[in-house]
Amino acid sequence: MRNYWTIVTRELKSYFSSPIAYVVIGLFLAISGVFFYLLITSFVQLCMRADVQAQMYRMAPPKLNINMMAIRPLFHNMSMFALFFMPLITMRLYADEKRSGTIELLLTSPVTNLQHILGKFSAAAILYLFMLLFTFVYMLLLFIFGNPELGPIMTGYLGLFLLGLCYIAFGIFFSTLTDNQLIAAISTMVFILFFYVVGWLSGLVGPFLGQFVEKLSVIEYFNDFSKGIFDTQNVIFYLSFIFMGLFLSFISIESARWRGR
């Protein structure tokens, strides 16, 4: 456990001693903030038009759900942004070790493969958690000036966190395969993007195959979270996806240890 926390601390210091953490967090918050502003502005305008029409026809104004019309689309946008930002966090975890030659020291140290893989994974997960926590400021503004439902917001953030952990797990795997950070980042983006959009292809194949293809899409499972639905099957899928990424990373590092590099 001590070795594990040493790796976590080391990686977190590495993130925040370089511009990468500040740039990634800043860009993620800026882009998310722009979409938050656009979605809330659109929602407010829609409410105003609905009130005007209700007054014209002397009807009760319709009840518009801010969770469904603004917060849910924001969560989906954030899930897409994370797809492009997470590889920037994970690309250096092992690729930089290989490039600088410190991978030999890591593989021959008393730290086990499982410990440094989980340590690097946890450090990236903590950084991602900070990114999500900062975006909660947007939700606080909604609670100050409006009346959104807390339940769907919390399940939405849980879905975002689990989805981000999937990105991180496979980002680590692709980082173990190369000493080039750019190649690691692009490989991760392409791989995750495939599992992000594969569900859209379900309508192009037969019914049976379409259901199977749809089950492979990581975003399909996120839909329930964004609606405020907590389903253990969705959690199990994400945990299985994370386990597979970490398991492949372990196999990759173990093979490098046996090859002596």
N, C-alpha and C positions, 0 to 999 in steps of 0.2 A: 504493500500500500504506500509505503514511503517513496519507493521508486516511481510509482504512478504519479503521486503528487509533485514530485520533482520535475517530471516531464511536463505536466500540466502548467506548472509555474514557469518553466523555461519557455514553453511555447507562447504563453500569454505575454511574457516580457518581450519576446521576439516580435510579436504582433505590434505591441504598443511602443516599441523602441524604433519602429520604422513607420513610414507614412501609410503603409497599406491599410492598417485598421482604421485610421482616421479618414482616409479617402473613401474606403468602402462604406463605412458607416455614414459619412457625410452625403455621399451620392445616393445611397439607399433612402435616407431620410428626405433628401431634397426631391427626388423623383416621386416617392410615396406622398410627400406633402403636396406636390403639384396635383397629383391625381385626387387626393383627398379634397383639395380646394375645388377642383372642377366638379367632382361628384356632389359635394355639398351645395355648391352654387346651383347646379342643375336641379337638385332636390328642392331647394328653397324656391326657385323660380316656378317649378311645377306646383308647389303648394300654393303660391300666390295666384297662379292662373286658376287653380281649382277653387280657391276662395272667391275669386271674381266671378267665375261661372256660377257658383252656388248662390251668390248674392243676386245675380241677374235672374236666375230661374227660381229664386226664393226656396232653395233646397238646403238641406244640411250639408256642410262641406264634407267631402270624403275623407276618410282616415287613411293617410299615406304612411306606410311603414318605412322608417329610415333604415332599419336593419336590412330589409330586403332590397331597397332601392339605392342605398349609398354604401353601407358598410360591407355588405356581401361582395359587390363589385370591387371594392377596395381590397379586400382580402385576396380575391382572385388576381388582381393586378400585382399585389405584393408577392404572391406565389410565383408569378412569372419573373419579377425582378430578382427574386432570390435565386432563380435558376441561373441567372447570368452573373450574380455577385458571389455566390458560394464557391464556384471554381477559383475565383481570385483569392479566396482565403485558403483553400486546400492545396493549390497548385505547388506551393513551396514546401509543404510539410516533409516530403521525402525527396522530391526532385532537387531541392536546394542542398539537402544532405549529400546526395550523390555528386552534385556538381562541385561542392566544396571539399569533398573527400572525407567528411565527418561520418559518413554512413558506416565505414569500417569500425570507427570507435564506438558507434551506437550498437553495432551487431556483436561486438566483442565485449561490451560492458556487462556488468551484472544484471542490467535491466533486461527482462524477458521481452520477446517479441510482442506478446499480448499486452504487456504493461505499456510499452511505448506507443503501440497502436491506439490503445484506449486513451492514453494520455494526450496524444495529438488530437484524437477525435473529440475528447472532452474540452480541450482548449478551444477548438474551432466552434464547438457547440455553445460554449460560454460566450464567445464573441458574437455569435448569431443571436443568442438570447438577449444580449445588450441591445442589438439592433432592433429587435422586436419590442423591447421594453421602452425604448425611446419613442417608438411610433404610438405607444399608448397615450402619449400626450394628446394626440388627435382625438382619441376616445373621451379623454377627460373634458375636452372642449365641448363635445357633444352632450355630456352629462351636465355641464354647467349651463348650456343654452338650450338643451332639449331633453328628451326623455326616451333614450334608446333602451333596448332590453340588454341586460348584462349577460344573461346566459349564452345567447348566440355569439356574443363578442368573445367570451372566454373560450368556448369550444372552437371558434374560428382561430384564435391565437394558438390553441393546442394543436389544431390541424396544421397551421403554418410551421410550428416548431417541429412537429414530427416529419413534415415534408422536407424541411430544411435539413434535418438529420439524415434523411435519405440522400440528399445531394452531397452532404459532407462525407458520408460513408464511402460512396463511390468516387468522390473526389480524391480521397486518400488512396483508394485502390489505383487509380490512374496515375497518381503522383509516384507510386512505388514502381511504375513501369518505365520511367524515363528520368533523365537528368535535366530535361528542358522544361522549365516551368510553363512556357507558353503552350507547348504540346500537351502537357498535363491538363491545363485549363480548357483548351479547345476540345480535347478528347472527352472530358467530363461534361462539357456543355452539349456536345453532340449526343452522347449516350443518354443523358437525362432528358434532353429535348425529344428524343425518340420515344421514351416512356411517358413523356408529357402529352404528346400529340397522337400516340398510337390509338387511343380510344376514338379519335375522329375518323379513323379508317374502318370502324366497325360496320358502318352503313354500306361500305363498298364490297363487302364479302357476304357470304351466306349467313343465315341466322345463327347457326350453331357456332361457326367460326367467329362470327361477329361478337357473340357473347364472350367467347374466350379472349379475343383481342381487347375487348372493353375492360376485362378484368385486369389486364396488364397495365392500364393507364394509371399513373400515380395521381393525376388530377381528378379522376372519377371518384376516388375515395375521399378527396378533399371536399367535394361538393356537399356531402352530408355535414362535415364540420362547419362549413361556411353558412349552412342553414340552421345551425344550432342543434344538430342531431349528433349525439354521441353513440356510436356503434362500435362494439368491441371488435367486430370483424375488420373494420377499417384500421383500428389500432394494431391488430395482429398483422395485417398486410404491411403496414409501415415498419413495424418491428422486424418482420421477416426480411423486408427489403434492406433495412439497416444491417441486420445480421449477415446477410449475403455479401454486402459490400465490405464489411469488416473481415469476414471469413476469407474472401478473395485477397484482401490486403495481407492477411496473415500468411496465406499460402505463398503469395508473391515474395514477402520478406523472408519467409522460411527457405524458399528456394534460393534466394540471393545469399543467405547465410551458408547454405550447403555448397554453393558455387564459389564461396569465398570472396564475394563482392556485393 
